[in-house]
Amino acid sequence: MLAAPAHADPPKVAVFDFELMDTSAEGEVKGSQTGEQERLVRAGQQLRRELAESGKFQVLDIAPVSAAAQGSNLQACGGCDVQLALKLGADLAITGLVQKVSALILNINIFVRDTQTGRLVASMSVDLRGNTDESWSRAMNYLLRNRLLAPNYGAPQLQ
């Protein structure tokens, strides 16, 4: 599903900024933390950079639709991520969600949708312990290495 024939151009992908869903008691009391907002930005930057450097994807600039994307909850907007990605000419829309369960337990989720059908073609998640720059970066590395950029990830499995 994510694999393209060797002779074809790599799929064009719109990678949107990560969103935070804070269901922790800490978040309820203290609200959004500056460090977390910065980590959300870096997670998106890391994902875009690694995908582009892999040569498996052509990462598009989301600046023309950035304001609309930031004004939406991309996980619950009824496919607005796909519509915004289509405006950019993307083949795939990638969104990310970080769920903060507690001060120390988080998970990072990435969703890949086909812009022509709106269908979810891949989703992946990793749990992490520790709300630090290092733990977020390692979690993103894991998802990139073992999911998005893994050989044949998302391809139908023969039985």
N, C-alpha and C positions, 0 to 999 in steps of 0.2 A: 504494500500500500504506500509506503514511503519510498520504496525503491523505484528508480527510473531506469529505463534502458540506457546502456552505456553511451549510445550515440546521441541521445537526446540532451538538450540543455537541462541543467539542474532546475528543479522546480523553484518557482518564485514564491518566497514566503514572507508574510507579514508577521513579525514577532512583536506582539503588544506588550506593554509594560505589565509587570506582575501586580496583582492585587493582594491585599491582606484581609483575611477574615479572622478577627481576633475574638475568640470565644473564651478567652481566659478571664479569670477573676481579676488579674492584674490589669488587663485592658479595660475592664469595666470600671475599675477604680481610677487608674491613671490616664487612660486614653492612649492614643497613638504615641509611640516612642520615636524620637528622632532617629536613633540608630536603625530601627526597623525600616523606616521610610528610605533611608540611604541604602540599606541592604536590598530592598525591593528594586531600586534603580540599578544597583550593581548586578543583581541576578539577571535582569533583562539585558544589560550590556554584555554580560558574560555569555549568555545564550546566543545573542546575535553574533558576537565575535567568533565564538567557536563554530557555529553553523557556517558562517561565511568562510572561515579559514579551512574548513573541511573540504570545500569544493563540491559538497553534495547538495547544497542549497544556494540559491541566489537570494540574499537577504535584502529586502526592500526598505527604503526609508519610510517610516510611518509618520513623519512630521506633518504631511498634509491632512491626516485624519486624527492626529494626536489629541487635539482638544475634544473632539467628539468621543474618542475612546476613553479619555480620562473622565468624561462626564457621564459615562455609562458604567453599569456593573456588568462587565463582559461575560460573567458566568451566568447571568440571569436576565439577559436582555433580549431573549428570543432570537438569537442569531445575528445581532448587530455586529459582532466581530467578523462574521463572514461577509456581511454587506460592506463594512469598512475595508476589509482586505480586497474585495472585488474592485472597489474604487481605485485601489493602488495597482491593480492588475496581477494580484497574487493568485497562485494556484492553491496555496495552503494558508490557513490562519492559525497562528499559535498563540494561545493565551496561557497565563500562569496564575496560580493561586497559592498563596502561602497561608496555611491555617495555623494559628497560634492557639494551642490547646491549653498551655500553661506557660509559666515563666521559662520553663526548660524544655518543653515538648512542643515541637512544631512539625509540620509536614509541608513539602513542596509538591505541587501537582502541576503537570503540564498537559494541555489538551491540544490536539492537532485536528483541524477540520478541513475537509475538502471544500473549496469555495464554490465549485460548480454544483455540488449536491447538498452542501451544508452538513453532510454526514461526518460524524466523529470517526476518524481513521486510526487514531492512536491516543492513548492516554497513559500517563505514567505518574508514579508517586514515590516519594521517599520520605521516611520519617527521620528526624534528626533530634539529637539531644544537645541542648546548649544553644542559646540565642546569641551567637557570636558571628563575627565576620568569617572566621575560619570554618565554622560548622555549616554556614550557608554555602560558602564556596565549595566545600567538599561535597555537599549534597548535590549541587548543580553539576559538579564534575562527574559524580556517579550517574546522574540521569543522562548526561551527554555521552559518556563512555559506554554505558551499559544499555541504553535505550535508543535515544535519537540517532546516535552515530555508530551504533553497533552494526556489524555486518548482518544484512538481511532482516533487521528489526522492522516489524510491521508487515513483512511479506507473508503471504499465506503459507502455512506449514503443510507439507505433504505427509500423508499418513500411510 
